């Protein structure tokens, strides 16, 4: 055996040893990863533990209704904070979770004008909507709003929905020279 043959064999053994060590390390990592329990709160767990809407509307407590979907990354990102808030406020406040993918909640989605998720509706103890907000909210903002909701005061952090169009529907008789490409606008010819 020449020096180059023994060097090649040593390199092959070293490479094989490295491959084995990496495989063992990955196997241990996978095993430990499977054994580690997730400390995060899931949307499914929150929904399962939420107060049914019909009970929340009649039990005399203020209510936070969250319209969510399992595929919603903002909803997933807020799940941990919502779990923490539920633990802190759950004895004084109803937490209701309504999945927008369940057509059962379509009347509620229409009633509360849900057009984005997560969509939060704040209800007073009589079940009347007093405010709503859309999108991912920081936990301190939600906590301040929940404190105010429980106290019956104005919610300090609300996102406005923006200005709504004041356009009224009018029926205009089409003229004989309407161009479909004008989309209803009138062209004034120079005089």
Helices and strands as residue ranges (DSSP letters): H 3-35, H 43-49, H 53-56, E 62-68, H 73-89, E 93-99, G 103-105, H 106-111, E 119-123, E 129-134, H 139-151, G 180-182
